[in-house]
Amino acid sequence: MLALVAGLALFIGVHSFTMRRGTRAALIERWGETPYRIGYSVLSLLGLVLIVYGFGLYRRTGWVEVWSPPVATRHLALLLVWVAFVAFAAAYLPGRIKAALKHPMLAGIKAWALAHLLANGDLGSMLLFGSILAWAVAARISAKRRPDEVRQHGGPLTAPAGWRNDVLALVVGTVAWFVFARWLHPWWIGVPVLPGT
């Protein structure tokens, strides 16, 4: 579990650093925008690799069951992950969904992490998804305090005329959710999530 904890500390630590706007700005001024972005990306990727490796190792050798989630929470998790996929799509398709969520990427991460906490009762999952949920909540609170500084994900801030982007977000999010749930999750993660898979 050490690799998982190290990966979470690195990944969440790097992403939490952006909440310290003054320190971040001073570092960019000292190093420059490009070196900062490269360093940020490399450290984030290293953290992600450690998380994936550590969680895989934990699942194979150190599984600790804390509680057994009822079937109902797994169904709720499927719905929450669908919401997350739609929110991810809406982050890049400015419309009413994006305007309502304000920060759809963070909303999607919170829904995704909560879904996995509901569906998994083991210690490693609680650590992994609980940490990501806590970071996303903290990041959203931080963003509320500095709305003028937060860069929006994709597209203009103003909502387009009509419902085109909202419909696109629903369609793209739903298709991506179905493909991931039906084929990619069992293949990449090794855990089927839809009945009959």
C-alpha positions as CSV (number, residue, x, y, z in Angstrom):
1,M,0.0,0.0,0.0
2,L,3.1,2.2,0.3
3,A,3.2,2.9,-3.4
4,L,-0.4,3.8,-3.5
5,V,0.0,6.3,-0.6
6,A,3.1,7.7,-2.2
7,G,1.3,8.1,-5.5
8,L,-1.7,9.8,-3.9
9,A,0.6,12.1,-1.9
10,L,2.4,13.2,-5.0
11,F,-0.6,13.4,-7.4
12,I,-2.9,15.2,-4.9
13,G,0.0,17.3,-3.6
14,V,0.9,18.6,-7.0
15,H,-2.8,19.4,-7.8
16,S,-3.3,21.0,-4.4
17,F,-0.2,23.3,-5.0
18,T,-2.3,25.2,-7.6
19,M,-4.6,26.3,-4.8
20,R,-1.7,28.3,-3.4
21,R,-2.0,31.1,-6.0
22,G,0.8,33.3,-4.6
23,T,3.3,30.6,-4.3
24,R,2.4,29.2,-7.7
25,A,2.7,32.6,-9.3
26,A,6.1,33.2,-7.7
27,L,7.3,29.8,-9.0
28,I,6.1,30.5,-12.5
29,E,7.9,33.9,-12.4
30,R,11.1,32.3,-11.2
31,W,11.1,29.3,-13.6
32,G,8.9,30.4,-16.4
33,E,5.5,29.1,-17.6
34,T,6.8,26.3,-19.8
35,P,9.2,24.7,-17.3
36,Y,6.5,25.0,-14.6
37,R,4.0,23.2,-16.9
38,I,6.5,20.5,-17.7
39,G,7.4,19.9,-14.1
40,Y,3.7,19.9,-13.1
41,S,2.9,17.3,-15.8
42,V,5.9,15.1,-15.1
43,L,5.1,15.0,-11.3
44,S,1.4,14.4,-11.9
45,L,2.1,11.6,-14.3
46,L,4.6,10.0,-11.9
47,G,2.0,10.2,-9.1
48,L,-0.6,8.7,-11.4
49,V,1.7,5.8,-12.4
50,L,2.4,5.1,-8.7
51,I,-1.3,5.2,-7.9
52,V,-2.1,2.7,-10.7
53,Y,0.8,0.4,-9.8
54,G,0.2,0.7,-6.0
55,F,-3.5,0.0,-6.3
56,G,-2.9,-3.0,-8.6
57,L,-0.3,-4.3,-6.1
58,Y,-2.7,-3.8,-3.2
59,R,-5.5,-5.6,-5.0
60,R,-3.3,-8.6,-5.7
61,T,-1.5,-8.9,-2.4
62,G,-2.9,-6.8,0.4
63,W,-6.7,-6.6,0.1
64,V,-8.4,-5.5,3.3
65,E,-12.2,-5.8,3.3
66,V,-13.9,-3.3,5.7
67,W,-17.5,-3.7,4.7
68,S,-19.6,-5.3,2.0
69,P,-21.6,-2.7,0.0
70,P,-25.2,-3.7,-0.8
71,V,-26.2,-4.3,-4.4
72,A,-28.2,-1.0,-4.4
73,T,-25.1,1.1,-3.9
74,R,-23.5,-0.5,-6.9
75,H,-26.5,0.5,-9.0
76,L,-26.3,4.0,-7.6
77,A,-22.6,4.1,-8.4
78,L,-23.4,3.3,-12.1
79,L,-25.7,6.3,-12.2
80,L,-23.2,8.6,-10.5
81,V,-20.5,7.6,-12.9
82,W,-22.8,8.4,-15.8
83,V,-23.3,11.9,-14.3
84,A,-19.5,12.2,-14.0
85,F,-19.0,11.4,-17.7
86,V,-21.7,13.9,-18.7
87,A,-20.0,16.5,-16.5
88,F,-16.6,15.8,-18.1
89,A,-18.1,16.2,-21.5
90,A,-19.9,19.4,-20.5
91,A,-16.6,20.9,-19.3
92,Y,-15.6,21.2,-23.0
93,L,-19.0,21.9,-24.4
94,P,-20.1,25.2,-22.9
95,G,-23.8,25.3,-22.3
96,R,-26.4,25.3,-19.6
97,I,-25.0,22.1,-17.9
98,K,-21.6,23.7,-17.6
99,A,-23.1,27.0,-16.4
100,A,-25.2,25.2,-13.7
101,L,-22.2,23.1,-12.5
102,K,-19.8,26.1,-12.7
103,H,-16.8,23.7,-12.5
104,P,-18.0,20.6,-14.3
105,M,-14.6,18.8,-14.2
106,L,-14.5,19.0,-10.4
107,A,-18.2,18.1,-10.2
108,G,-17.5,15.0,-12.4
109,I,-14.5,14.0,-10.2
110,K,-16.6,14.3,-7.1
111,A,-19.4,12.2,-8.6
112,W,-16.9,9.6,-9.8
113,A,-15.1,9.3,-6.5
114,L,-18.3,9.1,-4.5
115,A,-19.6,6.4,-6.8
116,H,-16.5,4.3,-6.2
117,L,-16.7,4.8,-2.4
118,L,-20.3,3.6,-2.5
119,A,-19.5,0.5,-4.6
120,N,-16.3,-0.6,-2.8
121,G,-15.9,-1.5,0.8
122,D,-12.2,-2.2,1.0
123,L,-9.5,-0.2,2.7
124,G,-7.5,0.6,-0.5
125,S,-10.6,1.9,-2.3
126,M,-11.6,4.0,0.7
127,L,-8.1,5.5,0.7
128,L,-7.9,6.1,-3.0
129,F,-11.4,7.4,-3.8
130,G,-11.8,9.1,-0.4
131,S,-8.5,11.1,-1.0
132,I,-9.6,12.1,-4.5
133,L,-13.1,13.2,-3.2
134,A,-11.5,15.2,-0.4
135,W,-9.1,16.9,-2.8
136,A,-12.0,17.7,-5.3
137,V,-14.1,19.2,-2.5
138,A,-11.1,21.3,-1.3
139,A,-10.4,22.4,-4.9
140,R,-14.0,23.5,-5.4
141,I,-14.0,25.5,-2.1
142,S,-10.7,27.1,-3.2
143,A,-12.2,27.9,-6.6
144,K,-15.2,29.6,-5.0
145,R,-12.8,32.0,-3.2
146,R,-11.0,33.0,-6.4
147,P,-13.5,32.8,-9.3
148,D,-11.7,35.6,-11.2
149,E,-8.5,33.6,-11.4
150,V,-9.8,30.1,-12.3
151,R,-9.2,29.1,-15.9
152,Q,-12.3,27.6,-17.4
153,H,-11.9,24.2,-19.1
154,G,-12.5,24.6,-22.8
155,G,-14.7,27.0,-24.7
156,P,-16.0,30.5,-23.8
157,L,-17.7,31.4,-20.6
158,T,-21.0,32.4,-22.2
159,A,-23.6,29.7,-22.9
160,P,-24.4,29.2,-26.6
161,A,-27.8,29.8,-28.0
162,G,-30.1,26.7,-27.9
163,W,-29.5,23.3,-26.3
164,R,-27.0,22.0,-28.9
165,N,-24.0,21.7,-26.5
166,D,-26.1,20.3,-23.7
167,V,-27.5,17.6,-26.0
168,L,-23.9,16.9,-27.2
169,A,-22.6,16.7,-23.7
170,L,-25.4,14.2,-22.8
171,V,-24.8,12.1,-25.9
172,V,-20.9,12.1,-25.7
173,G,-21.0,11.5,-22.0
174,T,-23.5,8.7,-22.3
175,V,-21.6,6.9,-25.1
176,A,-18.3,7.3,-23.3
177,W,-19.9,6.0,-20.1
178,F,-21.4,2.9,-21.9
179,V,-18.1,2.1,-23.7
180,F,-16.1,2.4,-20.5
181,A,-18.6,0.4,-18.4
182,R,-19.2,-2.3,-21.0
183,W,-15.7,-2.9,-22.3
184,L,-12.9,-0.7,-20.9
185,H,-13.5,-1.0,-17.1
186,P,-13.4,-4.9,-17.2
187,W,-10.4,-4.8,-19.5
188,W,-8.3,-2.1,-17.8
189,I,-9.4,-2.5,-14.2
190,G,-10.4,-6.2,-14.3
191,V,-13.8,-5.6,-12.7
192,P,-17.1,-5.9,-14.6
193,V,-19.6,-3.2,-13.7
194,L,-22.6,-4.0,-16.0
195,P,-24.8,-7.1,-15.6
196,G,-23.7,-9.8,-18.0
197,T,-20.1,-8.5,-18.5
